[in-house]
């Protein structure tokens, strides 16, 4: 989360536009490969895909310090690394989301995603601070070696997980027919269409605002690598709060309204930073933005993931997940490009302002959309 963009922004002096391209390169594989990956995932066991993906990411990240050591590190190399990571996330990331549905009853999916986020929030609190210290001590490229080692440890843990899944036999499948079945299923479910439109729009504004944040922190606020890492503890604080209280909020107001709250909290965070002061209070505003993002994003995604998984029968989970990721991430790449362009040619604050105002307007629209506002309980799975 921190070492890769820090390598580009600080070590390679990337411009805001280059930071936008870097993010877009990581998102591009989702647009190109998500749909066929979903068809394939519905034919194979998901856990091995998840495990192998973790190992491949470790190897890709380890290539960055190797390139730096041999004086071959450049922005084109970083673009290649980002694209390779995106390719793995298309399959392994989708598989990881499905694995959770194989070990948790569907009626407890929001709770499970909230507890999963809580388990991750410890890393969100400690990880950036440790990353900042490592980056300052050994440099951003070599800090990525810690990522690689931790991912290797993750592989060892995941190999001990036991899951049971029902897969379609190969004889009963046909690639293009199965791909179309997945698209038709998503299009036939109003809740999935509403979620794809709203979360896709949020992804555009999210990328627009967040693609310039490292550049803003290091160049406008004058923070060094270690200080940026300490600020990111605010992100962890937000995820902890949302992880603890997110399930309760969702049960009280419903998963649909909780999703809208997530949009609004993120938007407020980005907008207050765009309008915030410089100096010490600017740093405080930066931390508040990160906390709002951690809080809002967890509130958003624990409900988004639970709702789309709850409505989908197990044989279609791979295609539904990949189709939904494809739909919501199509706007993300253009959002990153727009944010980088605006940040470089108009101003970094303007890029964050676009994200903040856009997310708040999205929250208003979503609140008035009956397909979202009236979702007060998880939908029942549709018969295949």
N, C-alpha and C positions, 0 to 999 in steps of 0.2 A: 504493500500500500504506500509506503513512504520511500524506500530505498530506490526503487526503479525510477519514479518521476524525479527524485532528488538527483540521481545520476545525470539525468537529462538537463534539468534546470540549472544545477550548480556546476557540475563538472564539465558538461558540454555547452553550457551557456545557451540553451535552447530558447528560441523566441516563443511568445505565446502561441503563434500560429503553428510552430513545430510541436509544441505540447499538445495542441489540438489534433494534429495529424497522428501523434504517438497514441493518443487515446482512441482515435478512429481506427487505427490499424489493429488494435486489440479487439475492437467491436466488429470489424469487417467479417471475420469468419462466421459470426452468428448469422449475418445476412446471407452469406454464401452457402453455409453448410448445415444450418439448423434443421431444415425440413428432412433432408435425407438421413441426417444423424438420428432423428426421432424414429424413423421407420426402422433403422438398424437396431436401435436400443430396445424396441419392442420385441426383438427376436433373440436377444442375448441376455445373460445375467448382468445386472447393473453393478453389483459390488465390485467384480473384477475390473470393470471399466473405470470405476472411481479410483481404485487402488493404483492401476497402471497410470492413470492420469496424474496422480500426485507425484509419482516417480518421474514422469516426463517433465513436469513443471520444474522439479528440482534440477534436472539436467540442463534445462533451458536457462534457468537463473544462474547456474554455475558457469555458463558460457560467458557471462558479462565480465566478471573479474579476469577470466582467462583472456578475453579480448583486450581488456585494459592493460594487462601485464605485457602483452605482445604489441602494445601500441596500435591496436586495430579497432578501438572503440570509437564509434561515430554515430550520428543520428540515423543514417540508413541501417546500421547494425541494430540500433535500438528499435527501429521500426520492425525489423525482422523478428526480433525477440518478442515484441508485443503481438505480432501476428501469430507467432507460434504458440504463445500462451493462450491467445484467443481460440485457436484451433483445438487445443486440449480442453479448454473450458466448455466448448460447444458440446462435447460428448461427456467428459468426466463431470462437469458441473451439473449437467442435466441428470446424469446417473445419480449423483449425490442427493439431489432433491427427491428423486424417486425412492431411494433406499429408505428414507425416513418413513414413507408411507407403508413400507413393508415390515416395520417393527412397531408401529403405533396405530391404535384404532382410529378410524377416520373422524369419529366424533370428538377426538382429543387433539386434532391437528393444530389448532391455534395454540393450545397449551404446549404442545410438543415443539412447535417452531419458536415459541417464546423461551422455553427452557434451553433450546439449542442456541438461541441468541445469547442467553445468559451465560452459557458455557463459553461462548466466543468472546463475551464482553471482557473477561479477565485479560485475554490477549489484547483486546482493543485498548485497555487501560495501560497495561505494562509494555506492550509491544512497541508503540511509537517512541516512548521514552528510551527504551533499550536500543531501538534502531537509531535514534538521534545520537546517542552516545557512541554506538559502534561506527556510525558514519563519520563522526568527528574524530574518532580514534584511528580508524583504518581506512576511511574513505567509503563512499557509497557503493562502488562496485564490489568491494570485498565484504561489505555488510550483507550482500546478497548470498554469500556462502552460508551465513547463518540460516537464511530462508531455506536453502537447499538441504541443510542438515535436519532442520525441523520437519520438512516435508518427508524426508526419508524416515524419520521417527513416526510420522503420521501413517506411513505405509505399513509399518510394523503393527501399529494399533489396529488399523482397519482390517488387516488380514485375519485378525481373531474374531471378527464380527460374523455372526451367523444369521442369515436371513432366509426366508422362504418366499418364493415368488412363482406366479403362474405365467407361463410363457406360451405364446402361440407356436404350434409346430411349424417347421419350415415348409412342409408340404402344403399348408393352408394359406400361404402368404404369396403375394405378388407385389413387387416394389411400388409400381406406379399406382396400383389400386389402393394399396395400403396408405401411401402418401396422401392420395385424394380423400380417403376415409378420415384421416386425421384432420385435414383442412375442413371437410364438411362437418365433422363433429364440433370443432371450435365455432364455425360459422352458425351452427344450429342452436348454440347455447347462448341466450341473451346475456347471461351473467359473464361468460367468457369474453364476449364481444365488448361489453361495457368495461371490463377490467383491462382488456388489451388497449382500448382507446385511451383510457384515463392514465394508466401506468406508462404507456408509450409516450404520451405528452409529457408526463413527469420526467421521464428519462431525457427528453430533449432539454428541458430546463435545468435538470440536474447536471448534465454534462456541460452545458453552457456556462454554468456558474462554477463548477468544481475544477474545470480544466485549467483555470488560471490561478488556483489558490496557492500552489507552491511558489509560483512566480511572484504573486502578490506578497506572500509572507517574507520571502527572501529579499526582494528588491524594493518594495514599497515600505514594509515594516522594518527592514534591516535585520531580520532574524537569521542566526546561523543555524546549522544543521541540528545541533543539540536542542536549541530553543524551539525550533519547529516541532521536533519530536515531543518535547514536553507539552507544547500546546495541544498536540493530538491526544493527550490524555483526556481532554475535554470531550473528544469524540467517544472515547471509552465510557466516560461518565454518562453520556446520553444513552448509549446502548444498554448500560446497566439499568438505568431507570426504566427504559422501555421494556427491557426483558423481565424485570420484576413486576411491573404494573400493567404491561401490555395485555396479558390474558384477562385480567380483571376488567380493564377498560373495555375490551372487546365484548366480554360477556354482559357488561352493563349497558352499553350503547349499541352493540351489534358490530359485526366485522365490517360492514359497508361504511357506516359513519366513522369507525375507527380509522379506516383507510383515508377518509377525507381529512381527519385530524392530522394524519401523517403528512399529507400534501401541504397543509397550512403551516405546520411547524417548520418544515424545511424551507418554505418560502419566506417566512419571517426571519429565519436565520440568515439567509442569503441577502435579503433586502437590508437588514440592519447593518450588515458589514459593508454593503455598497454605500450606505449613507453615513457610516461611522467615521470617527475622527482618525487622525494619525497618532503616532507616538505610543505612549503606554496604554491609553484607552483604546487605541486601534488594536493593540495586541489582545486586550480584554474582549473586544468585539470579535476578533478572529476566533478566540476560544469559544465564545458564545455561539458563533456560527457552527463550529464543529460539534458542539454539544447538541444544538438544535437538529443538525443533520443526523447525528447518531440516534437521537430520540425519534425523529420523524420517520427516518428510513426503516427502523425496526418496527414501529407501529404500522407502517405501510406494508412491509413485506411479510410479516407473520400472518396477516390477514389475507393478503393477496395470494400467497402460496397455499394457505389452508383452503380458501374458497375454490380455487381452480382445481386443487387435488380432490376436494370433497365431491365435486360434481362429476368427476371422470371415472368410468369403470377401469379396473386395473389393466386390461389388455390394451387400452389406449393411452396409458399414462406417459409413455415415451413420446408418442406423436403429439399429444396435447402439450406436454412440457416444452418440447422443442418448437412447436408452432407458436406457443405463447411467448417464448423467449425471442423467437424470430420477429414477431410482431412488435413487441415492446422495445426491441433494440434497433429496429430499422431507423427510428428517429434519433437514436442516441449518437450515431456517428455524425450526422449533420449538426446536431447540437454541439458536439465537441469542436467541429470546424468553425461554426458560427462564433462560439465563445472565444476560440483562439484568435479569429480574425478581428472581432470587436475589441478584445483585450489589447491586441497589438496596434490597431489603427485608430481606435477611439479612446480606449482607456480600460484598465482592468476592472475598475468599479462598475463600469457600464455592463460588462459581461455578467458580473454577479447580480446587478440590478435587473437585467433581463430574466435571469433565472428566478429571482425572488418574486418579481411582479407576475411572471408567467405562472409560477407554482401557486400563488395566492388566487389568481383568476381561475386556475384549474380547480382549486378547492371549492370555489363558489359554484362553478359549473357542476362539479361532481355532487355537491350537496343538493342541487336542484334536479339531479338526474334520478328518476325513480328506481332505475335498475341498480343503483349503488346505495342511495340513501335508505331504501326500504329493506336492505339486506340485514336483517336483525339476527339471523342464525345461519349456520353453515348449510348450504343447499344439499339435498340428497343426491347420491350418484344416479346418473341417467342410465337406463338400461341400454346395453350395447346393441 
